[in-house]
Amino acid sequence: MRLQLSSVGFGYRGRTAVRAVGFKASGGEIIALVGPNGAGKSSLLRLCAGLLDPARGQIVLDGFDLRELAPGQRARRIAYMPPDGSSAWPMPVRRIVALGRVPHLKPLRRLTAEDEAAIDTALDRAGIAGLAERPFDQLSSGERARVLLARALATQADLILLDEPTAALDPRHQLAVMDILRAEANRGALVIVAAHALDLVARYADRALLMQEGRIMADAPPAQSLSEAHIAEVFGVVAPGGITPTPLRLTD
Amino acid sequence: MKTLSLNLLLAAGLLASLAASLFLGDARLSLASLGDALAGGEDLPALLMRELRLPRALLGLVVGAGLGGAGAVLQGFFRNPLADPGVIGVSASAGLGAVAAMYFGVTALGVLILPLAAVAAAGLGVSLLLFLAGPRASATTLILAGVATGSIATALTALLMNLAPNPWALAEIAYWLMGSLQDASWTELRFATPIVLAGLGLLALTPRALDALSLGEESARSLGVDLRRLRLIVVGGTALAVGGGVAVAGAIGFVGLVVPHLLRPLVGHRPGALILPSMLGGAILIELADLATRLVSGPGMPLYLGVLTALIGAPFFLWLVRSLPGRAV
């Protein structure tokens, strides 16, 4: 699986959100999008998801321009988890995770054994198999985040895009989510994740794309792109010696 | 409960309420009279059954299924339990279309003119609502946009009544607007049924998209849902399912609000799985409510079906608004 962006630009009503962004990535990697609020991380994720069409440039997935893929085809290959996700109705957890299989369903057919297996696997990997029958509105925010993550995993896409999946999670859940993403990448998926927790990025990401005002300022392993000089320039904060990976580990 | 067993249970309930509606009333009819009626018998019970009870009961089924199904789909589409064809002004729009057809006397041109006018006006009403509220409407915005849509339709209907050429025309429109099945005949049934069925057929295409939409518009699109297509289907399907019913029975409110809300927990809150049960439940509610109006109506003093459903539905609506998180009242 290869993703290639070449001089991609996008704006909302005259305000430019993404300027001349280009990078290549392939399956097995975790790429972190890092930058201050409004730097264009969310827009870039939506562009990669095919939810926005680039005004300039091109996004190519395995040789196909993203705009040429039919919606169903795109949905089977790309999973997208929006920020602040929720469910309008208090459906049981398993039903919500099952929505990740919508792109695979034939019209008017029920879930196949393969779909059920994918749902079970996603529930297991997200560590919420025990919550399968609980209504969504009775879950804590950490549990909800993992349900929505499991929904994205259930699609079994080879490009997984996540917009701040660890926001508002306690340290334990943050690590759990990042471990899940690491496992997905190890299975061959390309994971692109927007995140503010720099020490998590330093620990888990293979590359950190540092964004400022819609541009990519640095594209390198976190040790280089999250250097003291870059952090000072982009965020206006001092990180003596650069960002060190989080030392936290899950207890057994 | 499994959705299938719920649907079977509701189907059985519908048969029972249909039977009650056929055999009970001022004159109690027997099963034999139904057989006679179907065999073309000419005695009084057979005639009563064939010309009054049967078309009325079947029309109630069609109208109720349309209202219940449209309510379930609208609630799923707007992600809001307050969306109901009556509350958000769709029924009032359909009513305006029908009244306009009556007022301008074009109904004489063909039996389909009135229902088509109702359907077209209902479609305009839903479109106006979507324009005013936007697809991401909060409960408050949706209700306000619905009030605005309904008010415009009601005001124009009032204008037509104001300008009505004679008191008989005025009375005809006024009674018709109260909502009733008392004029049901095979003619009405023949033109309303295909329209409502076409609408329900369109709405039956939406379950998977509505389920995906539970997670928000972006998630739904990322799952391959074509929102523009969904919007067209919802507008067209609602207009046909509601407009076809309003054209023959007038405005019968709150069925599309109450029925999906009561059934939702029984299908695990899945908006897509709620549509079929809501059709069945809407039909049951109309059958029973219509039977109730017939049983309590005195000679020459009919209680209108729309009045009864409003008397039940309005307090329910109030209770629902108060029970919502971040309530508006």
Interface residues (C-beta under 8 A of the other chain):
Chain A: R46 A49 G50 L51 P71 G72 R74 A75 R76 I78 A79 Y80 M81 P82 G85 S86 S87 A88 W89 P90 M91 P92 R95 I96 L99 G100 V102 P103 L105 P135 L148 R151 T155
Chain B: R79 N80 R208 D211 A212 L213 S214 L215 G216 E218 S219 R221 S222 L223 G224 V225 D226 R264 G268 H269 R270 P271
